[in-house]
Amino acid sequence: MTLPASSRAIHGDSMESAGAAVPTLVARGVFRRFAAQADPPVLAGVDLHVAAGTAIAIMGPSGSGKTTLLQILGLLDRPDQGTVFINGQDTTGLSGDQSAALRNRTLGFLFQDARLIASLTLLENILIPTLAPRAPFTASE
């Protein structure tokens, strides 16, 4: 599952763009394997660039890696190889707490089995994470 690369180049821990805004979400060379090394990887070299305000659909047959890719992009799982950038920040070396803080500030999830709180409206359910305290986040945490 490889999408066309954009004109933006990724160098080390930072991103440079050719006169354009840095994409909000970038995956470069993402690999993920679950079974023995002899088995083919679930994800093999996924490249993805998503700009702010862009809607995308990730489609494929059951077992093709859609959920695995979303979990990696959402910092719920880590790739075996490759890098995910969120707002230009390399997420590779983030601790669990740092990933959670970045996820809380930048990403939103609505799972297929959402398990919403029945007494709340949909909007209230979506806004629940905004009630969590937001301490300043630094890369050194």
Disulfide bonds with the S-S distance in Angstrom:
none
